[in-house]
Amino acid sequence: DLQPGKQIPRIMELEKENGMPENVIDGRRFGASVFAAGGNDAERSLMRTLFSTVSNITQMPTINSAEGWAFKNTMLAVQIFLLGCHASGLATAPMEGFDSRRIRKCLNIPDRYEVPVVVSVGYEPEEKSSGRFDLLD
């Protein structure tokens, strides 16, 4: 999801419905909008200023874009998927360098989502071929 901040109002509404104090919700709303790369221009400007100032004093993490964060977290899930497939006797091949625009179109995926990786899954053939000549040839 390249627009993680879109759900912040709904999350805050759910917290309010479940008895979260209003002052806690307000604090979370600002933090969530800043770290989800959402918020308005003033909030984003404040975040950049705060992190650049504090990073001169102490070590600070690199703030990634929503796309960078989503891709990194997706790859963690893909790793578990690949391991699960292998444990189930399936062969996998993660791929990148594909046309994500066409994949989104074929699968009716909204533009706010990106496809960071494609994984082919299947059974390995009985007879494996390396696609190379024998050493004697």
C-alpha positions as CSV (number, residue, x, y, z in Angstrom):
1,D,0.0,0.0,0.0
2,L,1.7,3.2,-1.2
3,Q,-0.8,5.4,0.8
4,P,-0.7,3.9,4.3
5,G,-1.9,7.2,5.8
6,K,-5.3,6.8,4.3
7,Q,-6.5,4.5,7.0
8,I,-5.3,6.6,9.9
9,P,-8.7,8.3,10.5
10,R,-10.5,4.9,10.6
11,I,-7.9,3.5,13.0
12,M,-8.3,6.5,15.3
13,E,-12.1,6.1,15.1
14,L,-11.7,2.4,16.2
15,E,-9.5,3.4,19.1
16,K,-12.0,5.9,20.3
17,E,-14.8,3.4,20.0
18,N,-12.8,1.0,22.1
19,G,-12.2,3.5,25.0
20,M,-8.8,4.9,24.2
21,P,-8.4,8.4,25.9
22,E,-8.7,11.3,23.5
23,N,-5.3,12.8,24.4
24,V,-3.6,9.4,23.5
25,I,-5.5,9.3,20.2
26,D,-4.4,12.8,19.4
27,G,-0.8,12.0,20.0
28,R,-1.0,8.8,18.0
29,R,-2.7,10.6,15.1
30,F,0.2,13.1,14.7
31,G,2.8,10.4,15.0
32,A,1.0,8.0,12.7
33,S,0.5,10.6,10.0
34,V,4.2,11.7,10.2
35,F,5.6,8.2,10.1
36,A,3.2,7.0,7.4
37,A,4.6,9.8,5.2
38,G,1.1,11.3,5.3
39,G,-0.1,14.4,6.9
40,N,-0.1,17.8,5.4
41,D,2.9,19.8,4.1
42,A,3.5,21.4,7.5
43,E,3.7,18.0,9.2
44,R,6.1,16.6,6.6
45,S,8.2,19.7,6.9
46,L,8.3,19.5,10.7
47,M,9.3,15.8,10.4
48,R,12.2,16.6,8.1
49,T,13.4,19.5,10.3
50,L,13.1,17.4,13.5
51,F,15.0,14.4,12.1
52,S,17.7,16.5,10.4
53,T,18.3,18.5,13.7
54,V,18.2,15.4,16.0
55,S,20.4,13.4,13.6
56,N,23.2,15.9,14.1
57,I,23.1,15.2,17.9
58,T,22.5,11.5,17.9
59,Q,22.1,8.6,15.5
60,M,18.8,8.5,13.9
61,P,17.3,5.9,11.5
62,T,16.9,6.7,7.9
63,I,13.3,7.6,7.1
64,N,12.2,5.7,4.1
65,S,9.3,6.5,1.7
66,A,6.1,4.6,2.0
67,E,7.1,2.7,-1.1
68,G,10.5,1.7,0.3
69,W,9.0,0.7,3.6
70,A,6.3,-1.4,1.9
71,F,8.8,-3.1,-0.4
72,K,11.1,-4.1,2.5
73,N,8.2,-5.4,4.6
74,T,6.8,-7.3,1.6
75,M,10.1,-9.1,1.1
76,L,10.0,-10.3,4.7
77,A,6.7,-11.9,4.0
78,V,8.0,-13.3,0.7
79,Q,10.9,-14.9,2.5
80,I,8.5,-16.8,4.8
81,F,6.4,-17.8,1.8
82,L,9.4,-19.2,-0.1
83,L,10.5,-21.2,3.0
84,G,7.0,-22.5,3.4
85,C,6.8,-23.6,-0.2
86,H,10.2,-25.3,0.0
87,A,9.0,-27.2,3.2
88,S,5.9,-28.3,1.3
89,G,8.0,-29.7,-1.6
90,L,7.3,-26.8,-4.0
91,A,9.9,-25.0,-6.1
92,T,9.8,-21.2,-6.2
93,A,11.4,-18.5,-8.3
94,P,11.1,-14.9,-7.0
95,M,11.3,-12.4,-9.9
96,E,11.8,-8.7,-10.3
97,G,12.2,-6.6,-13.4
98,F,8.6,-7.2,-14.6
99,D,6.1,-4.7,-15.8
100,S,4.1,-4.0,-12.6
101,R,1.7,-1.7,-14.5
102,R,0.5,-4.5,-16.7
103,I,0.3,-6.9,-13.7
104,R,-1.8,-4.4,-11.8
105,K,-4.0,-4.0,-14.9
106,C,-4.5,-7.8,-15.5
107,L,-5.3,-8.4,-11.8
108,N,-7.4,-5.2,-11.3
109,I,-5.1,-3.9,-8.6
110,P,-5.8,-0.2,-7.7
111,D,-3.0,2.3,-8.5
112,R,-2.4,3.0,-4.9
113,Y,-0.8,-0.5,-4.6
114,E,2.5,-1.6,-6.1
115,V,3.7,-5.1,-7.0
116,P,7.2,-5.4,-5.6
117,V,7.9,-9.0,-6.4
118,V,6.3,-11.9,-8.4
119,V,6.9,-15.5,-7.3
120,S,6.3,-18.5,-9.5
121,V,5.5,-21.6,-7.6
122,G,5.3,-25.2,-8.8
123,Y,6.7,-28.7,-8.7
124,E,10.1,-29.4,-10.0
125,P,10.3,-31.6,-13.1
126,E,11.2,-35.3,-12.4
127,E,14.3,-35.0,-14.7
128,K,16.4,-31.9,-14.0
129,S,18.2,-30.3,-16.8
130,S,20.9,-27.7,-16.3
131,G,20.6,-26.4,-19.8
132,R,24.3,-26.8,-20.3
133,F,26.4,-29.1,-22.5
134,D,28.2,-32.0,-20.8
135,L,31.8,-31.5,-20.0
136,L,32.9,-33.8,-22.8
137,D,30.9,-32.0,-25.5
